[in-house]
Amino acid sequence: MKLALLQTFLWCSFSVVVNVSFVLYRRLTYRLVGKVHVLMELWKSKVVLVHFLLLMCLMRIFYQSGPLTQLEPQKTLLDMGVPPAADRLVVFLLEGLRADTLFSDNCSGAVYIRDLILRQGLVGISKTSIPTLTRSAEVALFAGFNPMPSILPTSNFDTIFNRTLASDKGVVLRFSHLSDFRRRLTKRACLEKLWYANRLVMLVNLAEVGGASPLDIGFQVKLHNAQRNIRDAYELIEATFNDSKTAYLYTSAHGLTHFGSHGGGSDEEREAPFLLWGAGVKHMTENITSDFVLNNGVSMQLHKLDQIQLAPLMSALIGLPPPVNNLANLPQGYMKVSREYARKSVHLNALQLLNQAKAIIRLHERGVFHKWLPKGEDLDLQQIAYYQNQMDHLLHMGWRSKALETSTLAIKVAQKSLKFYHGYYHIPLVVTTVLALLGWQFYLLVKLSQNVMPPHYMRRGYLTWCTICLASLGLLLGEMVFLQWAPFMTVICLVVPFGIWCMTLAALPQNGGWIFEPLKHLRWIVAPAALIIASIYCNCPLSLAYILCVGFYNRRGWVHPSPKFLAWLALVVLLGGFLWSQRGMQILMTTNYRVVLQAISMLVVIVRPCVLNENHKWKVWIINGGILIVAAIGIFLKEMGKPVPIYLFAANWAYLIYAFASVTCSSRTTPQYRLELIRFNLLTLHVLLSDSYVSLFAQGLIIEYQMGLEVHEESKEADENVKIRTSSKQLQMCYRFAVSILLYFYASLFGTGHWVGGFTYLANSARLFLPDSSSGLMPLLVLIHLLIPTIVIMASVMALSSFGRQHIRTIFSSLMLICNAVVLFFVVFVPHNAYWPMAHPSVVQALLAQLTVILILACESIVTLFFRGLNMNKCSDWRQEADEFESSCPPMTSTTV
């Protein structure tokens, strides 16, 4: 009872702190910043907050994981009277080696260890989870579960390394390069320590192999060298210990697309090969998945596992229990050991999974309302105790076959129970997320519909019976779930729709036809959302939509086509065809074209301002031209396989800072000059972050956008700069702007290698800034590379279109309505728990659709900073809303605070 009262007090305190903080922030910001700017800042803060909460809901739906509790580890096999099959485990972990690269062409990817595979090893494919990242793969391989993606790394879980160090005279060594491995292994002091170790685990990371397309000769050369170094390391270990007590695993963290990117959910990225050989490993098994035949006619067994299943398999080989948070079952028939050894390994796996199930069931039964809530039908605490006692009894009585059957059954039942409790709140989370999305959609529709309502309409406000009752229900539900010991993230996600609907009801007018007015927007929302969904699964709709939309925008140019119109049309067809032909993109990532296209990109980025008669100062030309020369030197060194000096990295980082800072600090104050400087600097930076055709496509897309605006002006069409008198026409124009921004955003993503169908990133984005692609700064560089085309497009809208500047808030509301409709599709129509314990492959598309708003809003904020201090003709309706805001806020007095 005391615990329940404490939880109630904490939950109420949290609610009060959040509400008071928001009120104080709103009032202080209003006083410090001013009426017009505070509206924009509060609006952006509200959008970011709501979309981050929706993002949290999506993550919780797709990643159904339980709490990482500190459990008691099981006994080792040696404690159970069985010596381990291997004293040492060596893991060679590559980054970016996919299955078909290794197994194609007579196993050319494993030429130096092919004889080991033919004589004593197992080969197979491990299925990774999503997103396909190195950090996630390391957790899956050595902890046995698929983690939820996190910005901050977490280490509060058990791994094979922990179990090794906890054992008697256990040693763990981790190497980032094979050269470091050889150096340490040849030192006498290190060798003496290893000789006396009872259990040794060595992890050798080979991250330098990735960073290029698998079709590229450079990648194949690096892979060839890595295979040779692995063979040398294997022979060194065998010669050093000479006891045939070492097991080896050679695998990849994830695969790569043909473009050298990863992070998405395609089979190329998710299927990672593994080769297992050495002590305790069986060469031929009975539970094979399929066969493949080498060119010399030799047939090999091909096994398929989930990546997390390698964790209990590696643990069993060196006589350890699985990590306490492991969710995988031990694959049987892979170890060349005695029957007793195999039975006890399965027994430890069953005990470990039952221990997890026991912990999560106990946590559930500690809740206040557990007696009235559903329970797992397959397993309870009494059944867990029965399984544990029954397995021990059968082993003690010597009924080994029956003991193995009972352990196997216990594993299946425990996994089923864990799935039930990990996804215990799945249906409520889906319902509340759908309600939150619908509430946010309706709020945006109401705000947009206010443009066609009387100018001095009255809002209902927050102090109504509906909002008070809804807020009370939300707090009550949050308190009940909190008292049930649900994770705090789950509690927040279940409460989110109540807050959003309170905000929506408060924004409704007191009278008027507000019910049917928002429904008129569906015609502008459904079609673009359907197009985005279709583009996710096929690149053809995006290409067709791009050509048709920009062609319709300049439709008057078809009547009397000018030379500029024909040049623009040719560029549109070229870019559209490029978006259509994915195979053509793959070819351009090979060595024969990469360097040439990169050189052309550098030439175009420096020639384009000259052709377009842009007016830049001489120091701008010197700095941008100089950094291109530095980049060319760095690329040459990379292509030759030589290290890039640190001062070249420093020069590129200095230019990255200069590219953004020089725009805001520019002495010229005309919007046109700022736009020209933005294009020149950011496109130059984009070249530094790109490879092959990538920057060339981005430059072509931006040139097409600029030429399209000029053609539109020449056609004498009444464009968006002409005053539009009716509110419905203004709203229609805002939707046109929103669709245009989304179209160019997704076209830039797809054309520069960040695929809409499964967001991935190119490792070569960091080749001129970081020594390897595994650095923690890699996500920052990828994000900058991703956003540069959209920043330039948004800058063009702000500089060249007064309508776009004045109605940016309405445009973003229209954009959010379209993106939220896409997210709603993935929440409602996707079976999220079908792949447990892995995430559903569509998680990448759903998160990308949700993040689109935040990313484009970030671009708009950067553009606003770029144009700071210029006279950009502020929107008049913002001032009107500022007056309304001022009248709704009480005076800022000491009593009020």
N, C-alpha and C positions, 0 to 999 in steps of 0.2 A: 504493500500500500504506500509506503514511504517513497519507493522508487517511482510509482505512478504519479504521486504528487510532485516529485522532482521533475519528471518529464513534462508534466503539465506546466509547471512554472517556467521551465526552459523554453518551451514552445511559445507560450504567451509572451515571454520576454523578447524572443526573436521577432515575433510579429510586431510588437510595439516599436522595437528599435528600427526595423525596416520602414515602417510607416512614418515615424518621426524624422528619420534621416531623409526620406524623400521630400517631405514637406519643407524641412529646413533648406535642403539643396535647391528646391524650386524657388523659395522666397529670396534666399541669398543671391542666387544667380540672377534673378530678376532685378534686384537692386544694383548689383555690381556691373552687369553687362549692358542692360538697357532693354527697352521693350521689344524692338524688332529682333535683335540678336538672341534674346533669351528664348523667343519662340522657336527659332531654328535649333538652338542648342538643346532645348527640352524635347523638341520633336525628334531630333537625332538620338538623344539619350533614350527616349521611349522606344524607338524603333530597335536600337541595338539591344536593349534590355529584353524586349519581348522576343526578338529572334534568337537571342542566346538561350532564353528559357525554352523556346520551341526546339532549339538544337539539343538541349539537354534531354528533353522528352524523347526525341528521335533516338539519341544515343542509348537511352534506357530501354527503349523498345527493341532495338536491334541487337544490343549487347546484353543478353540476359545472364549476368554473372552474379554469383553470391558473394558474401563477405569473405575476405581473405583472413580467416581466423588462424591464430597460432595453435595448432593441434600437436598432440604428442606423436612423434614419428614412430614407425613400427621397428621391429627388430631387424637386424641384418641377417643375411643367410648364414653367416659364420656363427652368429649367436644361436641359430637354429640347428647347428651341427653340420652345416654343408659349406665347404670351402668355395670361394668365388671362382667362377670359370675364367676370369681374367683379373690380373692384378693392376692392369693399366688400361686406360681408355684415352685414345687420341682422336680428337674431332677436328677435321679440316672443314671450316665453314667459309664458303664462298658467298659472294653477293652478286646475284644476277645471272646465275647459270640455270637455264631452263632445261626441261627434260629432252626435248627434241634436239637441242644443240649437242647434248652429251651422247645420245643414243644413235643419232643419224650418221650416215657415212661410215659404217663399220665401227661405231663407237670411237670416232676420231677425237671426241672431247676427252676421252680417257685412254689415250694411246699408250701412256707410260705405265698404267696400272691395269691394262686390259688382260694381261696374262694372269694377274691375281684374281680378277673377277672370274675368268674361265676356270681357274683351278679350285678356288676356295671361297669366293665371295657371293653375296646376295646383291641384286640390283633391283631398284624399284622407283616408284614415284610417290612422293609425299604431298598431300594436298594442304596448302597453307590457308590461313584465315585471311580476312580482309580488315584493314588495308594491308597490302603486301609490303611491309616495312621490315628492316633488319632487326630493330628492337623488338617488335612483336614476335618475330621468328625465334629470337634467342629465348624469350620467355616460354614460347611453345615447346622448344626443343629441350630446355633444361628445367622447366617447372611443370610442364604437362597441361597447361591450360592456355586459352587464347585471351589476352588481356584487352580491355577497352582502351582505345587510343587515348593518350594523355599527353598534354604539353609538357608536364613535369614528370620525369622518370620516377617510378616507385620501385622500392626494393623490399617491401614488407611482405614477402612470400618466400616459401621454401624452394630450393633448387637442388639439383644434383651436386652442385659445388658445396652447398651447406651440409648435405648428408656426408659428403666425402671428408670435409674438414672435421665433422663431428665424430667420425670413426677413429679408431686407434691408428695413429701414425698416418693419417690421410693428408695428402698434398694436392693442391690445385695450382696449376700454372696457366696463365693466359698470355698469349702472344698476339701482337697486332701485325707482325710480319714474319715470314719464314726465316729471314736473315737473323732476326732476334731469337728465333727458336734455335737455329744452329749455334749461335754464339753462346746461349745459355747452356745448351746441352753438351757443349765441349769443355765447359769449365769444370775443373775437378771438384771444387767445393759444392757446386750445384749437383754434380753427379753423385757424390757421396750421400747427399740428402735424399736423392731419388732412389738410390739403391736400397736404403733402409726404410723406405716408405712401404707400408702394407697395402696402400691403395693410392693410385695416382690418376688424376684426370688432367689432361692437357687440351686446351682449346686454342686453335690457331686460326685467327681471322684473316681472310684473304680478300679484304674489301677493295683492294686496288684492281681487281679483275673487272669490276663493273665500270659504268661510265661511258659506254658506247653501244651501238647497235650490235646484236649478235651476228648480223650480216657483214659487219665491218671487218676488214683485214686486221686492223689494230686490236680489236677485241679477240679475234682468233689467235693472234700472236701472244697476247697476254695470257689467254687461257692455256695455250700450249706451254708457255713458260711455267705457269702455275702447276700444271700436271707434272712437269719434269721435277719441279722443286718438291712436290708432294712425294714423288717416288724417291728422291734423294733423302727426304726426311724419314720415310718409312725404312729405308735401308740403314740409315743412321741409328734409328731406334732398335732395329733388330740386331745390329752389330753391337750396340752398347749393352743391351740386356741379355740377348742371346738365350732366351728361355721360353719363347713361344707363348708368353702369357700376356700379350698385348692385343686388345681389340681396337679396330679402326673404323671410323665413320667419316665418310666424305660426302657432304651434302651442300645444298645451297639454301640461303635464307629465303629466297624467292626467285622467280623467273624474271624475264624481261620481254617487253614487246619488241617488234622489229625495229622500233625507233630508239631503243635503249632506255625506255622509261619503265617505271614500275609504281606501285601504289594502288592500282585498280583491281578489278575482280575478274579479268579475263583469264582463260585457261593458260595462256602463255605465261602470265604472271604468277598464277597460283600453283602450277605444277612444277615442283622442284625435285630433281633426281636425288637419289641417295645410293651410295655404295657402302656395304657393310662387310667387313672381312676380319680375319684374325681369330684370336682365342675365343672359343665358345660360340662361334658363328657356324651355322649349318649351311652347306653349299646348295643342296637340293631339298625343297620342301614339298609338302603335299597340298598346302592351301594357297596355290598360286592363283593370280588373277588372270594373267595372259602370258603369252610367249612372244618373243621377237627373235628374228633370225639374222645373224651376221652375214656379211658378204661371202665368207668362206663356208657357209652352210651350217655353222654351229648354232644350235637353238639355245636360247637363254630364257630362264624364267623371269618374268617381270611382276613384281609385287606392288600393290597399291595400298598405302596407309594414309591416315591423317597424320599431319606433322607432329601433333601432340603425342601420338603413340610411340614415337621414338624415345620419349623421356622414360617411361617405365621399362622399355626394352634395354636402353643403355644402363639403367639402374640395375636391372637383373643381371646383366653381363658381368658387372663388377661386384655383385653380391650385396647391393644396397636395396632398401625398400624404396618405392616410388616417393617423390616429393609429396608432402602432406596435402598440397592443393591440387594435385594431379587429378584430371577428370577422364583420362584415357584408360582403356583396357589394354593389358599386355597382349600383344599379338603372339599367339601360340604357334609352335612349330618352327621358329626361327633360330632357336639356340641349339647348339650341339652339346647337350648336357645330359645328365642322367634323368630318369623319370622323377626321382625324388626332388632333384634340383628344380625341374620344371614345375612340379606340383607346389612346392613351397614358394616359388616365385609368384605363381598365380594366387596362392593363399595370401601372401603379403599385399598383393594388388587389391584383393577383395577386402581385406581388413582395412586398408587405407581408404578405400571408397566408402565402406560402411562407417568408418570413423567420421568422415565428412558428412555423411547423411545424418549420423547421430547428432553432430554439432548443430546442423541447420534445423533439425526437427526440435531439438531442445530450445534453440533460440525462438522458434515459432511458438512453442508451448509456454514460453515465459511471458508472452503477450497477454494482455488483460482479457481479450475477447476470443482467445483461441478455441474455447469450447463451442462457440457458435459459428466458427468459420470452417471452410472445407479443409480436409486433411488428405494426405496422400494415401491412396488405397493399397499401394504395393508394399509399403514399409512403414513401420512405427518402431518405437524404442524396444518394445518386447520382441518383435521379429528380428531386429538387429542383434539383440542379445542371443536369440535362438540361433541365428546363422553363425555367430562367432563361436558359441559353445559347440554347435554341431560340427563345424569344421575342425575344431581342436579335438573333439572326441573321435571323429573318423580318422584323423591322422594318428592319434594315439593308439587306436585299435588296429591300425594297419590296413584299413579299407581304403586303399589309395585311389582307386578309380572313382569310388563314390565321393571321396573327399574332393577330387578334381571337379567332378560334376557340380557338387554343392558350391565350390568356390566360383566356378564359372557362372552359375545361376545367381549367386550373391552379387557378382559384378554387374550383371545386367539389371537386377532389381535396384541396386544402389544407384546406378546411372539414371535409371528411369525416375527414381525418387528425387535425385538431385535436379534433374530437368524440371520436375514439377515444382519444386520449391524455388529454384532460380527464376522460373517464369511465373511465380505465384501471382504477381500483380500485373501480368501481361495484359489480360483483357481489360481491367480497369484503366491501365495506362493507355491502351489504344483508344478507349472511349474518351478519356479525358483529353488526350492529345487531339483527337478529332474535334471535340468541343472547343478546345483552345484555338485551333485553326479556324473553325467556323466563327468563333467570337471575334477573332482578329480580322477576319475577312469582312464580317458585318460592320465592325467599327470603321474600317477603311471605306466601305461603301457608304456608310452614313456621312462620313466626313466629305467624301466626294459629292454626295447628293446635296450637301448644304450649299453647293454653288448655284443650284437651281431653285433654292428656297428663298423666302423673303430675307432681306438683309439683316433684320433685327429679330430673328427668331429666338425663342427662349429654350434653353436646354433644361433637361430634368435635374441634372446635378446628382451628386453622390448621396445626399441626405433624403433618400426616398425609401419607402418600405421594401421595394424590390431589391435595391442594392444592399440595404442593411441585412435583409434575410439571406441574400445570396452570399454576402461576406461571412455571415454567421455560419451558414452551411459549410463553406469552405474551411473555416477555422475548426469546426466540429469534425469534419472528415480528416483534416490534417492531424488533429489531436488523436483521433481514434487509430489512425495508421501509425502515428508516432508511438502510441502506447503499445502497439503490436510489435514493436522493435523492428519495423521496416527500415531499410537504409534511408538516410536523410535525403539523398537524391530522389528516391522514390516518393517521399513525402512531398517534396517541393513540386515534382511533376504532377502529382495528383491534385494539388491545390491551384496550379497555374490557371486552369480555365475559369475558376471562380473570380480571380482578380481581373482577368481579361473581360469577362462578361459584365462585371461591375463597371469597368471603364466604358464598355459599349453602351450599357443602359444609361449611364450618366450623360453620354453624348447625344442621346436621342432628343428630338424636339418635343415639347409638351403637347403639341397638336400638329395636325397636318398629315398628308399622305406619305409618311416616311416608310411604310411597310412595303409598298410596291415600287417606290422610286429606285431603291438599290438593285432590284431585280433586273432593271434595264441594262445594267452593266455586264450581264452575263455574256452577251453577244461579243463583247470586246475582250473577255477573259478566257472563255472556253477554247476558242480557236487557237490563240497563241500557246496556251498551256498544252493542248493536244499536239501541237507542232513540236514543242520541246520534248515531250514524252516520246514521240515518234523518232526524233533525232537521237535520243539516247540509245535506241536499239538499232538504228540504221542511219548512216551518214547521208543518204540520198535526200531525205526531206529537208535537212538543213541547207544543202546546196541549192535545191529547187526554191526553197523559201527565200534564200538570199537573193537569187537572181530575179525572182518574181517581185519581191518587195521593192528592191532598188529600181527595177525597171518600171514599176507602177509609179514610184515617186517622181521619176522624170519622164512620165508618159507623154508630156507635151513635146518633148524633144524628138519623138518619132515623126512628128508631122513635118518638120523642116530640120532634118539632122545636120548639125554643124560638124566641122572637123573635130572639135573638142568633144562633142557628144559621141562621135564614132570611136575616138580614142578611149573615152570613158567606158563605152559599151564593150570594147575589146578587153579592157582590164577586168570588167565585171565577169565576162564569160571565162576568162583565164582563171580568176580566183574561184569562181563557182565550179569549174571543171576540176580544179585542184582539190577543193573540198570533197568532190565526188570520188576521186580516184585515190583510195587509200593505198592501193598497190603501188601507184606512182610515188607516193611519199616514202614507202619502204625502200624503193630502189635508190631514191635520192639520199638515203642515210648511209649508203655504202661508201667505201673509201674512194672510189672512182669519181664521185661527185661532191663529197662533203667539203673538202678543202676549197675546191673551185667555187662552189656556191657561197661559202663563207667569205671568200675574197670578193666576190661580186657584191655581197651584202655590204661589206666595208666600203666598196667603191660607190655604191648607190647612196649610202647614208651621207657621204661627203659631197656627192655631185648634186643630189636632190635640191638643197638650198640654192645652189647656183642656178639651176634650171628654172626654179620658181621665183628667182629674183628676191630672195629673202635678204634682209638687211641686218647683218651681224657685225659686231665689233671685231677688230683684228685679233684680239686676245681669245675670243671665242673660237675662231678658226684654228688658232695655234693649239689651244688646249685640246679641242676635239680631234684635230688631225694628229696631234702627238700621241694621244691615248690609243688611237687606232694603230699607230706604228708599234706602240708597246704591246698591244693585243696581238698583232701579227707575230711579233717575236715570241710571245708566250705560247701561241698556238703552234708555231713551228717547233719549239722545244717539246711540247706535249706530243706532237705527231712523231717526233724522232725518238720518243721514249726517254728523254732527258729530263732531269728535275728543273722546275721553274724557280729562278732565284726569288728570294723573299722580297727584294725591293720591287720586283714586277707585281707581286701580289699587293704590296703597299700602294703602288701607283694606281692600281685598279680600284682599290678601296677608297683612295683619296678622290678619284674621279666620281665614284658613286655618290659620295657626300656632296661634291661640287655640283653634280648634275641637278640636284634638288635645291641646294642652298643658293646657287647663282640665280635661279629664277626669282625667288622671293626678294633677293637683295639687288635686283636689277635697277639701274638708275632710270631707265626708260619706262614711262608709265602708260603707254597705249596698249589696249588689249591685243591688238594685232601683233605687236612686237613680242609681247609675252607669249602668245601662242606659238610664234615662230621659234622662240628660244626653247619653249617646252618641247616642241617636236624635234628640234635639232639635238638637244641634250639627251632626252629620254630615248630616242631612237638609236643614238650612239651607244648609250648604256645597254640597250636591248641587244645590240650586236655583240657586246662583250659577254652577255649572258646566254648567247645562242650558239647553235651549231648547225651546219649545213644550210638548208633552205629556210629555217625557222624565222630568222630576222627579215629575210627577203619577203616572206609572206606578210609579216606584220607591216612592213613599210608599204607594200603594195595595197594592203587593206586601208591604211591611213591615207595614202595618195588617192585611192578610189573615193573615199569619203569626202575628201576636200574637193576633188574634181566634180563629184556628184552635186555638191552644194553650188559650185560655180555654174554647172549646166542648168541646175534648177533656176538660178537667178536669170540666166540668159533666156530661158523659155518664157519669161514674163508671166509666170504663174503667180497667182495670189498666194504667196507662201505664208509661213508662220509668222513672219515679221509684220505682216499687215494686220491691223487691229480686227479681231474677230468679235462681232457684236453679241452673238447669242452664247449663253452659257453652255448649251449642249454642244455647240461647235468647238468651244474651248476644251471641253472634256474629251471630245473625240480627238482633237489635236494632241492632248496630253497622252492619250493611249497610243497614238501614232509614235510619239517620241519614246514612250516606254518600250514599245515593240522594237523600235529601231535600236535603242540602247542594248536591249537583250539580244537582238540579232547579231550585232557587231561583237558583243561580249562573247557569245558562244562561238561565233565564227573565228574570233581570235584564239579562243581556247582550242578549238579543233584544229585550226590551221597551224598553230605553233606547237602542237604535240601534247597539250593538256586536254585529254579526250573527254568529251561530254559523257560518253557511254561508260566511263570508268576513270575518274580523274587520276592521272598519273603525273609524275614529274621526271624531267630529264636530268640525269646525273651530271651531264656536261655543263649544266648551268653554272657550276662552281669551279670549272677547270682553271679560270683565270683569277680566281679569288681565294681558293683553298687548295691545299696540297692533295686532299682526297675528298671524296663525296660523302664520307661518313661523319663529317664534322657537325656540331650542333648548330652552326650558322647556315647550314644548307637550306632549311625551310624558309629562312628570311630571303635568301637569294631567289629561291623558286617563286616565292610570293611576289617579289618585285618584278621578276620576269613575266609572271602571269598578268600583272595589273598594268604594266606600261602601256599596251595598246588601248585599254579602256580609259586610262588616265588621259591619253592624248585625244581620244574621241570625246570624252566629257569636257575637256578644255576647249575643243572646237565648238561644242554646244554652248558653253558659257560665253565664249568670245564672239561668236558669229550669229547667235540667235537670241534676240531680246525676249521672245516668247519662252524659250527654254530657260533663260535666267529667271524670269519673273514667275514661272509656274513650276519650278523645280520640285516643290513639295508635292504638288498634285501629280506630277509625272512619276515621282517615286512611289506614291500611293498606288498608282495604276500598275507600276512594275511589281510591287509587293503582292498585289492581288493575283497577278499571273503566276508568280513563283510559288505562292502559297497553294494555289490550285494544283500545281505539279506535286508539291509535298503531300498534299491530301491524297493524291492517287497512290503514292507509295505507302502511306499509312493504312489505307483502307484495303487495297487490293493485293498486298504482298504478304505471304505467309512467313512472318518474321522468325518463328521458332522452328522452321522446317529443317534447318541445318545445324541445330544445337549439337555440340557446344561451340560451333563456328557461327559467325554472323552470316546473314543472308547476303548474297552477292550484290543485291540492289542497294545496300547501305551506302555505297559510295555515291550513287546518283542522287539518293534522297538527301544526303548531307550537302552535296554540291548545290542542289536546288535551294536548300535552306540558307546556305552561306552566300549565294549569289547576291542577295540583297545587301548583306553586310559588306561584301567585297566592293560592290558598286558604290555603296554609300561611303566607304573609305576612299575610293577614287574621287568622289565628289568633294569630300572634305579636303583632300590634298589639292584639288584644283582650286577650291575656295581660298586656300592658303597661298597658292601661286598668284592669284589675282587680288590679293589683299592690298588695300591702299589705292585701288583704281576706282574710278567712277563707273560702276556697272549697272546703274539704274535699278535701284531696289524695287522689289515688287510692292505694288500699292496694297494688295489684299493682305500682305503681312502686317502692314501698319493698322489696317482695320482689325485684324485679329489681335494685335497688340493692345488696342484700346479695349477690346472685349476682355482680354486677359487681365488688364489693369483693374477693370471694374469688378472682376471676380475675385481678386486678391485683396485680403484685408490689409490695412496699413501696417507697416513694419515698425512696431513699437516694442518697447521693453516688456510691456504686459503681454503682448501677443507671443513673443518668444518664450 
